[in-house]
Amino acid sequence: MPDMTTPTHCPYCALQCGAAVRATGEVTPRQFPTNRGGLCQKGWTAGSLLSHPERLTAPLLRPTRSAPLEPVSWTAALDHVARRLARLRAAHGPDAVAVFGGGGLTNEKSYLLGKFARVALGTSQIDYNGRFCMSSAAVAGNRSFGIDRGLPFPVTDLDDAEVILLAGANVAETMPPLLGHLGGARLVVVDPRRTPTAERAIASGGLHLQLVPGTDLVLALGMLHAAVADGHLDTDYLAARTSGLEETWQVAARWWPERAERVCGVAATDMRAAVAMLAGAQRRYVLTARGAEQHAHGVDTVTAWINLSLALGLPGRPGSGFGTITGQGNGQGGREHGQKADQLPGYRRIDDPAARAYVASVWGVDAAALPGPGRSATELLDALGRPGGPRALLLFGSNPLVSAPDSTAVAERLAALDLLVVADFLPSETALTADVVLPVTQWAEEEGTLTNLEGRVLRRRRAVDPPPGVRTDLEVIAGLAQRLGARGFSAEPERVFDELCAASAGGPADYSGISYARLDAGEALHWPCPGPDHPGTPRLFLDRFAHPDGRARLVPVDLPEPAEPPDDEFPLRATTGRVLVHYQSGTQTRRVDELAAIVPESFIEVHPDTAARAGLADGEWARVVSRRGSALARVRCVPSLRTDTVFLPFHFGGEQAANRVTSPVLDPLSRMPEFKVAAVQLTPGRECVTVLEHCYALTGAEGL
């Protein structure tokens, strides 16, 4: 009998590579436009987690705050949660309960979670970890183009590019299969580190613009100045398709490249050379990612790169464009259908009366009963357990004890709650502190859809049976809704998706023409897809932008005051990022032996001279200390690094958590935290870690 395989997609990043899963759980690559038969190490090993010995398979409940978690039945767990929620709402109002979601949840889960918060709980207090990922790019895209879709064109359009500028994107490690689409282009990489992607840029005949962390906006302003001064503006395009050039130039005129060089550290000659490369090519793209976006001024930074791309005439033209590289597997769909504090399904704003009325009609509720906007992710976490803040938190698909900024403060807030409920499939750092843990299915055990970085809706298919005792997130949400007296909550993925499509109809992210039947038939459907006969929209902006007048906006932006400049006490700039073998908070990848063996512990990249000044040598343990806390990391001396910069991966927990030092300062528009720059000092750590700490670094499972 042949070994049956099920076509689906990798559970990790937003590239959503095509994969096939055997009945044994083994994962193999398959042909799909984004990966064309390739997978990275994370994708290849994803199947090993399906039967991992630490898999959660029974609900766990903590009888008292000081007691250990104990196995209970599903009925006991859900009854307990519903009873506690009802009491807290009755005593303190609906906003006493908060919901926190994740960018890896399917569209169905994202939608039902948003509906659950606003209908079953009546709370405004919902947000998700995508706020830490794409929020600055989303606000900038909406402001400049009138709509936010990470890539407004298919990934395969990059195949023929001549020049691609990557601002804050290390795709060689974060999305290795994407490199297959960049092989014919000269790359310009903007990054404080000489990453593998920067190495590819140099090898391609391109440039590595090694800037001071946090100065991306100034670099973009200097390059815009060069575009104007050196005669590279596309004046016909600007006149026909944009507005705002004059006001934008009034700011950029003050940032001639030599002045920008003094702030950002990139040579003026390199700025001019990069602009000339883009201007001289017929097929060219500007792409941003977290390095440009995770700042207290991330919206303005992305806007500055959009301004440059508009000045050169890139967006909305076949063979050219501007895009932002979505990180999490469903970071795009997650922000479109209701997990965000200010969003309703279809990418509608929750403060729009017409949007509220329409979605309320789909849900069968009174629009006046829907809550308004709530707190953003960082503000929500900071409000937990405080007077006037939520007293209970339901958490799905996220691990904020590792992923949120200033994670020591987050731990204090979680401990202050009356009730913490976590739905997960592995014991994350956050799950281990919960009052109730609900074991849920993994990607290969469930049906659903996700929306990848190019706005294409994809089918996730069930390939293997989950362990006995495990339920889907949809079953958990529907079960709690029923116990709270709310109607209209199905746990069937296709029924939920059909309702999502109806709720999105007429919105910016219109899915109303998409169905499981069309996806299963192999149709490539990119939103907006407003009807059953509509082919979808793989390329946005070819005729007009999404603003009422059809024009894109150049928006003037200038250098703000730094959120946390270095000083004599904290003289270095710490920046964070990912490594090839790990993903997000590491809850999954640190439990894959093959991956953990490659990078078993946190490390800090530092220039040898900087290390020597701190009394550190390669391979020693160091403490990275900021105004908020410290993190333990193994020293890696990297001669190519700037002497004023250190780098930490954010995949580790406990004392090795990079977010113990990061700043919770927020962008005023997107509410994105300042992950990419923190003023720090280095001090010697210990020569070795204890056995307990080492096991914790490998598994993230302290206390198991």
N, C-alpha and C positions, 0 to 999 in steps of 0.2 A: 504494500500500500504506500503511495507517495506521501512524503512529509508535507502536510498542508501548511501554507504560509498565508498571512493576511497582510495586504498592503496598507500601510499607515504612514505616520511621520514621526521623526525623532522627537523626544519629549523636551528637548532643551531649548535652544535659542530660536529667534524669530525667523531664521532662514527656513526652518521647518523642512529639513531635508527629507526626501522620500526614503522610507525604510520598509522592510518586510519583517514580520515576526513569525517565527515558527511556533508550533504548538508547545515546544519545549521552552519557549521564552527567548531563544537565541535571535539576535538582531542581525540582519544583513542589509546592505544598502540596495536601493533600487533606482532605476532611472527616473528622474524628476527634474524639471527645469532648473531648480535652485542648486541642486548638488550633482546632477548628471552622473549618478552612480557612485558617488563618494560619501564618506562619513568621516567625522573627526573621531578621536579616541573616545570622547564622551558618548557619542552616538553608538559606536561599536559595542561599548560595554554596558549600555543602558539596561539590557535584559537581565543582568546579574542581580539587579535590585528587586526584581519581581519576587524572588524567593529568598531574599536576604534574611539571615537568622534574627535580625533585630526588627523585622517587619511587625508593625502593630496589627493585631488580629482580633482584639477584644476591647470594648470600651473600658476606660479606666476612670475611676472616680476617687477623689481624695475626701474621705469622710470629714476631716477637719483640716484646717490650714497646716497644722504641723504633722499630720499623718502622711504616710506614703500613699501613692496611687495604688488602687486595688481593682482587679477585674470585676466588672458587673455586667448585667444583661443590657441589651440595647433599650429595652423598655424602661429599666431602672435609670439608665443614663439620660435618655431623652426626657422622661418624666421629671427627673431632678432638674435638668436645665430649664425646661419650660416653667416649672413651678418657681424657680428662683428668679427667672426673668419677669414673670408676671408680678411677683411681689415687689421687685425693684421698680418696675414701671408704675405700679400702683402708688408706691410711696414717694417716688422722686420724678415721675414723668417719663415720657417715652425716650427722651434724650439721655436717660440714665443708662441706656444700653447702646453699645457701639458695635460696629461690624468692620472688620479689616480683611480685605481680600488680597488676591495675588495675580500677577501678570501671567502665570502659567495656567490659570483656570480656563476651561473651555468657554466659548461664547455662551453656551447654555448655562453654565454655572455662574458666569459673570452677570448675566441677565437675571437669573432667578435670585441671586444674592441681593442685587439692587432692589428687586421687587419685594423680597422678604423684608429688607430693612425698612422700606418706606410704607409697605402695606401691613405686614404681619406685626412689625414692631412699632411702626409710626415714627421712627427715629430719623433725624437728619445726620446722625453721626456715622457716616460710612465713607471710607476711602480705601486705597489699596496701594501695594508697594510699587505699582507703576508710577506713582508720584515721584519715586526716587529714580526713575528711568527716563521717561519720555516727556515729562510735563513741560519742560522749557521749550523743547522742539515743537510740541503741540501748540503752545500759545503763540510762538513765533510764526508757525505755519499759518495758523488762523488769522493772525494779524496781517501778514504779508500777502497771503494767497486767498484767504477767505475760507479755507478748509485745511484740515490736518489729515494727511495720509503719509506715513513715513516715506515710502518711495512712491511717487506718483507715476511710476513707470515700472515695467517688469525688470527683474534682475538681469534677464538675458539681454536687455538693451545695452548693458555695460560691456558686452563682449566686443563690440566694435569701437569702443572709445579710444581716442588717441591720447587724451590727458585726463586724469582724475585727481582732484584734490581731496584728500581725506583729513578732515579736521577733528582730532581727538579720537581717531578710530584705529585700533590695533587689530584689524580683521584677521591677520595671520594667526593670532592666538584665540580670538573670540569667535570667529566664524571661518575656520580654515577653508571649507568648500567655496566660499565666496571668492577666494583668490583665483579660482579657475575662470572667473568672469573678468578679471582685471589683467590677465596675462599679456594682452596686446597693448596696454596703455603705459605711458610714462606716468609715474605716480609722484605727487607732491604730498608729503605726509607732515602734518603739523602735530608735534608731540614733544613734551619735555624729555622723553626717553628715546634712546636709539633702539626701538623695538624691532622684532622681526619684520614688521610691516615697513618700518623706516629703512631697514636693510634692503627690502625689495625695491623701495623707491630709488635708492641709490643705484642698485643694480640695473634698474630699468632706464637709467639715464635721466631720472627725475631728481627731486630734491627732498632733503629732510630739513624742515624748518624747526629747529630745536629751541623753542621759546621758553621763557620763564613761566612756571605754572600760574594760571590765572590771568594771563595777559593776551589770550586769544582775541579778545575784542579789539585791542590796540593793533595787533597784527593785521586783522581784517580791515581796519580803518586805514592803516598804512598802505595796504595793497589796493584799496579803493582809490586812495589818492594817486597811487602810481598809475592805475587804469585811466584816470582822468588826465593826469599830467603828461602821460606818454602816448596819448591819443588812441586808447584802446576801447573807448566807449562805443557801444552799438547804438548810435543815435536814432536810427530809424525804428528799431525795436523799442527803445525807451519812449519815443514819442507816441507810438501806436498802442503800446500794451501796458504802460506803467504810469504811475504818478508819484510825486514826492522827491524827484531827483534834486531839485534846487535846494530844498530844506536839508536833505541828507548831505549834500555837498558842502553846505555851510559848516557842518561839523567836520567832515572828512578833510576839508581844506586846511584845517589846523594840524592835521596829522600827516605831514610829509614823511616819507619813509625814514629819513635820518632821525627825525624826532621819535617816531615809533620805535626805532631800533634801540634807543636809550632806555625804553620801558620794557620792551618784550624780549630783547636780546637777540633778535634775528637780524642779520645784516641787511641793510637797505638794498644792496645789490641782489640778494637772494629774493627779496620781496618783488623787485621789478622783474627778475627772471621768471618767477612763478607766474606772475600776471601775464607776461609775454607768452609763456607756454600755453596758458589757457586761451588767451586771445588769438593765438596763431593757429589753433586747431579748429577743425570743423565739428568734431564730435568730442564733447568735453562735459565733465560733470564736477559739481562740488557736493560732497557728502559730509555731513557732520555726525558725531556720535557723542558718547558720554563725556569724553574729555573736554569738549567744548560746551557741554550743556549743564553739567552738575556743578553749577556755581551760583553764588548769591546774585549774580547778574547774568544767568544763563540765557534768559529770553533775549536780552539785548545782544549777547554774543552770537547766538544763532541768527538773529536779525542782521547783524553785521555781515555774516557770510552770505545770507540771502541777498543783501544789498549788492555785494560784489557780484554775485551770480546774475542778478538782474542787470547790473551795469554792463556786463559782458554779453547779455542777450541769451542766457542759457535756458531758463525755465520755459516750459510749454513749447519746446521745439523738438521735433523728431531727431534723435541722435544726440541730444544734449539735455541737461537738466540740473535741478537741485533736489537733494533728498536727505532724509535723516535715517540712520540705520537703527531700527527698533531692536532692542536687546532681548527682552523676555519672549518666551514662546508665543504667548498671546497678548503681548503688550499692546498691540494695535486693537484687537477686538475687546480687550478688557476695559479700555478707556472709552469705547464707543457705546456700551450698552448698559451702563448704570452703576459700575463700582465706584466711580469718582464722586467726590462730595458735591459737585455742581452739575452732574450729568444725568440725563435720562436716556433711555434707549434711542438708537439712531443718531447718536451724537447731538442730541438736543440739550439745550440748557434748561436746568431745573427752575430758573427764575423767569422763563419765558411763559407767559400765560397761555399762549396757544399750544405750546409744547405740553404743558401740564394738562390742559384740557384733553388733548388727543390721547396721551398715554393713559390718563385716568379712564378714558372711555374704553380703551382696550382692556384695562385691568378691572373694569366694572366697579370703580370707586368714585367718590366725589373728589374733584380736583382740589377743592379747598382743604381736603383732609391730608393731602400730600405735604410732607415737610418741605422746608426750603433748603438752601445750601447749608452744608455742615462744615466742620473743620477739615483742613487738609491733613495728610498723613502725619507729618511731624507734629503739627499742632494738636491733632487728635491724641497721639501717643502721650504728649506732654500733659494733656488735660486729664488723663486717666486717674481716678481716685482723688482728684482735687475737688474743692468745693465748686459746685456747678458743673463739674465734668462727669463723664460716664463712670458708672460704678461696676459695669460688667462689660466684657469684651468677648465677642465671638470672632475667632480668627481662622481663616481658611487659606491654605496654600502660601503661608508667609512665615518668616522666622525673624521677627524684628530685633530679637536679642543679639543677632549678629548683623543684620542688614541695615538697621536704622542708625542714623548719626547719633553720636554721644550715647552709645549703647549702655553705659553704666547708669545714666539717668533714666533710660527706658526701663531697665531692670527695676529701679525704684518705683516707677509708675505702675508697672505690672504687679508688683508686690502689694501695692496699695489698693488694688481692686477687691471688690466683694466676690467677684466671680470671673474666672478666666477659662474659656472653653476653646480648645484647639482641635481642629480637624486636620489630620495628617496621616501619612502612611509610614513614616519613620519617626523615631523619637528625637526631634530637633531640640535645640537648646531651649526654645520657648515652650514646646510641648512638655518638657520635663518640669516646668514650673507651674503647669496648669492645674486647675481644680478638676476639670473633666477633659479627657482626651478621647476623641472619636476616630476610630480607624477607618480610613477611606481607601477607595481603589486607586491604583496607579493607571498611567496612560494606556498601557496595552490591555487593560481590563475593562475598558469603558468605551462607550460611543459618544460622539460629539463632533464639534467643529472648532477650528481655530482660524484666525486671520493672520497671515504672515506679514513680513515687513513690507511687501509690495501691495498690500490690500487684497490679496487673493484668499478666498474662503476655502478651507481644506477640511476633508473628512478624517476624523480620528475613528478608527474601527477597533472593536473588541477582538483581540487575538487569542487571549487565554482567559481562563476563569480565575477570579480573585480567590484568595484563601477563604475558607469558611469563616463566617463572622464579620466579614468586611462589607461595608455598604458604600454606595456612591455618594458624592457630595450632594447630588440632587435629591437622593433619598433622605439624607440628613436634613436638608433645608425644608423639604416638603413635610417630613415628619414633625419638625418643630413648628412649622406654620399651622399644621392641623391641630397640634396641642394648644396653640395660642388662639385657636378659633378662627383662623383665616382660611378662606376658601380660594380655589383657583390655582393651587400649587401642584402641578404635575411633577412626577419624578421620571417620566419617560423622555429621553433626550430629544427625539424627533418632535414630540408635541411641544416641548419647551422651545425648540428652535422655530417651529412654525409661529408660535406666539411672539417670539422675538422679532421675526420678520414682519409680522403685522404691526408690532409696536414701533418698528423703525421706519415704516412706510412714510415717505415724504420728508424724512429727516436728511441731514447731510450724509450720514452713513446709512443709505437705504439698502436694506437686504431683502426687500419684499418680493423680489423675483427669484430668490435663491431657494432651493429645496434640497433635501437629501437625495431625491430622485435625480435631479440634474447633476449634483456633485457625484453621485454614484455612477452616473452614465459617463463620467470623465470630462464634463465641461469645465473649462477654466473660467471661473467667475470672480471678477474683481468688483468690489463695490465702487460707486453706486450701481445697483442693478434693480431698477424700479418696477420691473414687471416680468411675468413668466416667459415672455418672448424676448426680453432684453438680453443682449449678449454680455453684459457687464462692461466695465470701463477700465481696461488695463492701463490706459494713458490719460491722465488728467491734463487740463489746461491747454490742449492743442488749439482750441478755438478761442477760449476766454478763461479768465480766472474766476474764482467763485464769489468775488465781491459783486454787488449789484451792478456796477458800471463795467464789469468784465476786466478791470485793470488790476494788476498787482501793485502793491504799495512798497515803495522804498521808505523806510522809517528811520528818521535820524536817531542815532544812538551815540553815546559818548562814554568815556572811561569813568566809571564810578569810583568812589573811595573803596579801597580793598576792605573786605569784611574783617580780615585778621592779618595785618602786615607783620612780617618778622621783626623782631627787636633783639636787644642784647641778650635777653633771657631765653627767647625762643627764636634762634637765628635762621632756622632752616624751613623750607617749604616742603611739607609732606603731601604726596598725592597718592591716590589709590587706584586699583584696577584689577583686572583678571589675569589669570595664567591659563595656558592651553588646556591643562587636564582637569581644571576645576570649574564649577559653575555656581554663581550666586553665593549663598551662605555656606555652600559645601555640604549641606545635610545629606545630599545624595552622593556626590562624587568622592567625598572623604571616606565613604563606606565601600567604595570599589577598590579592592586590594591593588589591582593593577595601576590605578590612578594615584592612590595614596602612596604607593611605593616611589613614584616619580617625584611628587612634591608632598612630603609627609607633614610638613610644619611650615609655619609662617616664616617669612624672611624679609629683610629690608635691603634694598639696593641702595648703595651709597658710594660716592666717589672715594677712591683710596685716600686722598688727601683729607677729605672731610672725616673719614673714619679715624685717621691717625690723630687729627686734632681732638677727637672725642675719646682717644685712648682705646680704640677698638681695632681689631684685626679681623681679617676674613675668617668666617666660620664661628666666631664668638657670638654669644648672646648679647643683645643690646635691648635697652628699654627706650622706646620712642615716647617722649613725654610732651603732652600739650597742656593747655590750661584746663582741660576737662578730665584727663586721665592719662594712663600709659598703656602701651602694648609691648609684649615681649616678642622679639623676632631675631632670627639668625642673620648675621651680617653677610652680605654678598657684596664684595667690592667690584664695582663696575666702572672702569676708566672712562667710558663714553658718557657717563651721567654728568649733568651739571653739578658743580660743587655746592650750589645753594639748594639742591633738591634731593629728596629721598623718596623712595617708592615702596609701598606696602600692598600686597594682595589682600582682598577683603573676604576670603573664603573660610577663615578659621574663627573658632569661638574661644570662650574663656579668656585667659590672659593674652592670648595671641590675636584677639579680635582687633582689626584695624580701626573699626568704628568706635573703639574706646577713646580715640584721639580726634575724630573728625568733628566738624562744627555743625550745629543745628541752625545756623543762620540761614534764612530763607530768601529766595528770589521774591521780590514784592508782587510779581504777577503770577508766576507758576507755582509758587510755594515749594520749589525745589531746594533741598538742602545743599550746603556748600561742601560736597564730598571731596572735591578735587584739590583744595588748598587748605592746609592747616599749619599754623606756625608751631614748630616743634623744636625740641632739643634731643640730643642723643646722650645716653649715659650707659656705662657698662652694665650688662645684666649679669646673670649667673653663667658659669661655664657649662652647666648642664641643667636639664630640667629633671624633675622627679619622674619616677615611673608613672605615677598617676597623671601628671601633666602631659607626658608623652602619649599615653593612651588616649587622653582627651583630645590632643591635637589630631590623632589618627582617626578617631571615630566620632568626635563630637558628642559622646554619649556618657558624660560624667554621671556617675552614680548608678549606672546600669549593672 
